[in-house]
Amino acid sequence: MSNSAPLTGITVLSLEHAIAAPLCTRQLAELGARVIKIERREVGDFARHYDHRVKGQSSHFIWTNRSKESLTLDIKHPEAGIILQRLLESCDVLVQNLAPSATGKLGLTYERLSLQFDRLIVCNISGYGSQGPYKDKKAYDLLVQAEAGFLSVTGTEEQMVKSSISIADIAAGMQAHTAILAALLQRVKTGKGSNIEISMLEAMVEWMGFPLNYAYDGASPPPRTGADHASIYPYGLFRSSDEKAIMLGLQNEREWEVFCRFVLEQPLLIHDSRFNSSALRSQNREHLREIIQSLFSLLSSEQIVEKLDGAQIAYAAVNSMEDVWKHPQLQALNRIIPIQTPAGVVSSFAPPGNNSDFEPTITAVPAIGEHTRAILEELEFSAAQIDDFYEHQVV
């Protein structure tokens, strides 16, 4: 496998912080793009300081910022403009998740930049978009989960529950990544750059397609059903006699018949009028839960798994974080890889896109401003100019 990654030769400049934009640009970097991350002087991206869980470093930052170069810059400093100008001259993509009003004040709007850099692709990631009544509203992940309706359909009947991962940020980062790849293809055809607007709200609403359509035209929304699926059953959590949690998943009538015959060993249930369709099984889930759980309570997890495997019924273990790090399937797929960080080597995961034609481009997590001087030298600033930038606290 000797072919270079597909984005080799593409340079991405990113004014980024937190999760959405950094996750997007990390993926671009691992497809071969050179990503130059602009960080605040001295403190860097505030996500560097969320916690100290990975050898004294932030778990969020380590996750989203490998394979990049870090350049510190006070973008509000009067002398920062000349550095930004030279960076943009050699840049293919500008990604930013500053507040919409901030980009205008800095002159970093597509309308202005495209006059000088007509091949530049600009991707703006915001909470609620660049126009409308919410455009200046602060948007954090949990708040967008709430605005997009996610909380209203997640949890139990008694209590709403947030996602324990930053799904609104992740949704926006994934949509931005895809949109930038499409814009690069479009530029091949037109020779011109383009402007991309991604909001966390819109990205999260896209992920909410099932519950939104389920509640179409004023219909009742999916109920909050804890670990169970809201509209398909049995599709959820059961426990064995040794108190192991097993996630069971049945999705069609063929699986229901096999499950009744070979797992429950109660073939009369197949055509039971309470359970003989997907809708009825969901509607009468409490009765069905009692029947399944009464059997599972008599069997160990090993015995249940043996029955499910024999009947080829889908199921999963409810793994802890430690379990996932040791997951036999991830081990077999060679997914866990070493990554260099400022505090030493840590374990991480290879990106999930496995392409037979190229290897992902994976390099270290940068220290704050690690590449500042080298990048300025590459931009042909003299040693004296660079020293002045440091002295005047531009970089």
N, C-alpha and C positions, 0 to 999 in steps of 0.2 A: 504494500500500500504506500505508494510514493507520491501520489497526487496531492497538491496543496489544497488547503481548505477553501471553500467557495468564496469567502469574503476576504481572502488575502489581497492586499493592495487597497482595501477600503479603510479610511480613517474616520473614526467617530469621536467627536468632541462632546463631552457630557457635563452639563452643569446639574449635578444630581445629588440627591440625599435620600435618606430613608430607604424604601424598598422598591417601589414600582419602577422608577427609571434605572436604578442599579441592577435589578434583576434582568431588565430588558437588555442593557448593554453588556452584562456578563455573557448572555447567550450570543450576542453578536460577536464578542471577543472570541468565544470558543468555536465560532464558525470561521475564524481567521482574521476578523477585523482588528485593527489597532484601535484600542479605546483609551483615550486620554481623559481621565477623570479630574475635573477641577474641584478642589476642596478649599475650604476656608483656611486661612493662615493659622497655624499653631494647633487649632482644635480639630480641623478636618470635618468630614461628614459627621453630623451629630449621631448617626447610627453606630459610629465607632464606640459610643459610650453608653449604649443601651444596657449592657451587662458585661460581665467579665468571665464568661463561662468556658471559653476555649483558650486555655493557657493564658488567662488574664485578658483575653480579647473578646469583643462582642460577637455573640452567636449570629446575629443578623448580618453584621458586616462581613464576617468570614464567609457566610453563605453566598452573599450577592456580589462580592467584589474581587474575586480572584481574576487573574488573567488580564489585569488592567495596569495602566501607568497612572501615577498620582502626581498632579501638578497643583501646588498651592497658589492661590491668587485671590487678592481682594478685588473682586470685580467692580466694586464701587469706587475704587481709587482712580483718580484722574489719569494716572499713567498705565492703568490696566488696559486701556483701549488699544494701544499699539501691540500689546501681546495678543489680545483676542483677534486683532486684525490679521496678524501673521498666522495664527492657528487656523483661522477660517479659510485662509488662502489655500491651504493644503488639506482641507477637510471635505469629506463627502456627506457626512450626516452630523447634524447638531441635535442632540437630545437634551431636553431640560424639563425638570419638574419644579421650577420655581413658581411662585404665585403668578397668575396671568398678568397682573398689573406690573410685576417686577420686570418681566421681559420687555414690556413697552418702555419703561423708564431707562432700561439699559440699551435700547436700540437693537434688541435681538429678535424682533418680530420677523416673520417670513417676508412680509411686504417690504420691509426695509432691506433685509439681507439679500433678497432675490435680485434686487437692482444691481448689486455688485457681484453676487455669486449665483449665477443663474442655474448651475448644476447642483446647488446645495439642497439637500433634503432636511427639512426642519420638523422635528417631532416634539410636540408640546404635550406633556402629561400633566393633568390637573385633577382636582377633586371633582369639580362639577362643570367644567367647560369654560370657554373664554367669553361667553355671553349668557344672557338670561339672569333671572333674579338671584341665582345662587353663585354667580361667577366669582365673587370675592369671599364667599363663605369658607371658613376653615374646614378642611376635610381630612380626618384621620380614619384609619381603616375601620375601626369599630363603628364610627359614626356613619360611614358610607354603607356598611352592612345593614345598619338600621334604616337608612333612607331608601335603600334598594328593596326593602321588604324581607331580607334574609332572616332577621331575628323573628319576624312574625310567624315563620313556618319552621323554626328550628328550636328544639328543646322538647319539653314535655307539656302536657295540658296545663300544668300548674305554673310552669316557669319557662320563659324564653332563655335561650342559651346562644352565646356568640360562637363563632368558629374560633378554635384555639390557634389557628394560623391566619396570617394576614391575607385573607382571600380577596379582598377588594384591591389591595396593592398588587397581588399576584395576577389577578385578572387583567388589570391595567397594563402591567409589565408584559404579559403574554400577548395582549392585543397590539401593543406598541411594537414588539418584536416582529410580529407577523406583518404589520402595516409597513414597517421599514423595509423588510425584504421585498414586499410588493412594490414599494416605491423605487427601490433599486432596479427591479426588473422593468418598471415603467420608464425609468430614465434611460435604459438601454434603447428603448423604442423611440423616445421623444427627444433625448438629449438634454432634457430639462429636469430640474429638481422639482420638489413639490412640498406642500405643507400638510402635516398630519396633526390632527387634534384628537387626543385620547383622554377621556375623563374616566375616573374611577367609577363614577355612578353609571355611566353607559356600559362600561365593561362588566360591572357587577350585574346590571339588569340583563345583559346577554346571558350570563350564567344562570339567571333566574328564570329561564325560558319555560321550564316545566311547571313550576307553581303558578307563574303568571298566566300561562295558557289554561291550566287546570281551573283557574278562577276567572276564566274569560267571561266577559259581559255580565259581571256581577255575581257569578256563581260562587259558591262557598269555597274558600281556599283549602289547600291540603291541611289536615290537622297536624299539630305538633305531636309526634309519636316517638320521641326519644331516639333510641338506636334502631327502631324499626322503620321500614319504608312506609311512606304515608299512604300509598295507594295499592301496593302489591303485598300479598301475604300468603304463606309465611316467608318473610324476608326481613330477618332481624336477629335479635340476641336471645340465646337460650343458654341454660347452664346444666352442666353434667353433675353426677353425684359427688365428684371430687371438686366441685365449685369452679371448674374451668369454664370460661366464657367462650361460646362458639357462635359465630355469625352464620346463619343459614340463609340460603338464597334460592327460591324457586320462582320461575318466571313464566311458565307455560303449563298447559294441561298435560302434556306428555310427562314432564317432570313431576307434576302432582300425582299422577297415576303410579309412577315408579316409586315415589316417596311413600305413598300409602301401602303399596304391596311389599316392598323390601326393607324399608326403614321402620315405619310404624307397625308393619305386619297387620294392618287393618284394611283390607281391600274394600270393605263395605263403605268406607269413607269416600271412596272415589266419586260415587254418585249420590252421596248424602246431599239432600236439598239445601243444606246450610253452606255447603262448600263446593258445589259443582261448577263454579265459574270463578275467575279471578276477582271480580267485583264482590261476589258473595263471600269469598274467603276473607277479603279485606273488611267487609261489613261485619262479619261474625268472628273477627280475629280473637276476641277474648275467649270464646268457647274453644277455638282451634288452638290457641296458645296453651290452654289447660290440658288438652289432649296430648300435645307434643311434649310439653314440659313434664307431664306425669310419667311418660316413658323415659325421657332423658334423665330424670331424677333418679332412676333406677340403674343407670349405666354410667360407667366411667367415661372420661373424655376419649380414651383410647378405643373403647367399645363403640362409642358413637361415631368416631372418625372411621372406624373399620366398616360400619354399616353404610355411611355416606359415600365412602370411596367405592365400596362394592356396587352401590346403586348409581354411581357417577352423579351424585347430587352436589351442587356447588356449596362450599362452606369456606370459612376462614377462621384462623385463630385471631384473637384480639391481642395484638402484640404491644408490649411496652416499647419505649424508645431503645432500651438495651437489646430487646429482642430483634428490633429492626437492624441495628448495627451488626448483629450476628446472624441475620437471616440467611438460611442455607441457599435460597434461590439467588439472592444478591451476591453471595460468595461464589456460587457456581458461574454467575455471569461476569465475574471480575469487576463489579461495580465500585468497590471501595478502593480509593486511590490516595496516595500521599500528596499533600499540597504544602508548599513552603509558605510560611507567614512570618511577620516580623518577630514573633516569639518562638519560631521553630516550626518543625514539620508537624502537621496535623492530618488526621484522616478526613477524607471527604468522599463525595460520590461523583462518578463520571456522569456527564450529561446524558440524558436518556435517548437522544437521537443517535442511533447506531447506523452509520453509513459505510457501505463496503468500499467506497472510493477514497475516503480520506479519514484521518484521525482528527479529533477535536484539538484545538489549540488551547492548551491549559498551562497557565503559568502562575506565578506566585500572587498572593494577596499583598498589595503594596503597603509600605509604611507611609505615613502622612508626608506628602511632598517628596517622596523618594526620587522621583524622576524630574523634578523641577529644573535643576541646573542643566541636565542633559538635554531636555526638550528646548530650553532657551538657547542653548548652544546650537542645536539643530536648526532653530529658526534664525540663526545667523546674528544673534545679538553678541556683542563683544563681551569679553570678560569684565571690562570696566562697567558696561551697561548692566550686566547681570549683577555685579556687586552693588550697583546703585539701586537696583530693584529690591535687593534684600535689605539694604540700608534704609530705604524709604518705606519699607514694609508693604511693598506692592505684592511680593511673593513670600 
